[in-house]
Amino acid sequence: MTDTSPARTTPAHALRFAFGTLTVLPVPLTRWDRPTARGGMLAAPLAGLLVGGCAAAAGGLFLLLGGGPLLAAVATVAVPAVLTRGLHLDGLADVADGLGSGKPAGQALTIMKRSDIGPFGVVTLLLVLLGQVAALTALFTAGGARGALAAVTAGLTARGALTLAARAGVPAARPEGLGAAVAGVVPVPGALAVAAACCALAAGAGALLGPYPAIHFALAALLALGGGELMLRHCRRRFGGVTGDVFGALAETTLTITLIGLTLG
């Protein structure tokens, strides 16, 4: 049972919230309140580093065992799906169905709550997963280290987009659910600081490959966060705010843009 009392939230509470809500790790949620949600969303990129690191390890292992870049890419894409129970992919499909329906906000939100996946969701999932696998195949072909660092960077920026989406001024589309729990909890300066830190860490990852990759990785992260912001604005305009599905869609979209950005140039 989670604690909802107004006692002081500690970094441990924040980390439990981040890892307990954004991964399948058996991390107990000891608190479920706005201050804890704020800390948890500020720590979201740390969960992304873990997921990205596990994905990179899986891809690297398959590459070392002679599986080739394509199999390494498939393994790298599969691990985040497993570590999130596919919730982000499910959110992406639901948002695609909601947006594709062309219905008013209330009806679109109802469509998104259904358990089935419509044609827009199926096509979107197919294209996004194909894009991720294709990008990672190219990156692993260029070198195992490049592919692994790209996977870590993509996991980081995907969760950095969630921190930005949870900033003050972004409303919830529904009064219940994860979206309502985290909507508007992060102060704008904190969200911007996390975004800057994500770009700096991306540059650090690229620097392990050389000076130019450092710039390339930072620009890819910045491009991905910008793309996530455009999607967030569109979802706010169409749905009236954010939901748990929107957060999942943002994570997958930002991750995909990061990987594609790292294959270009």
Helices and strands as residue ranges (DSSP letters): H 11-22, H 34-42, H 44-64, H 68-83, H 87-101, H 105-113, H 119-142, H 144-165, H 178-182, H 188-207, H 211-239, H 244-263
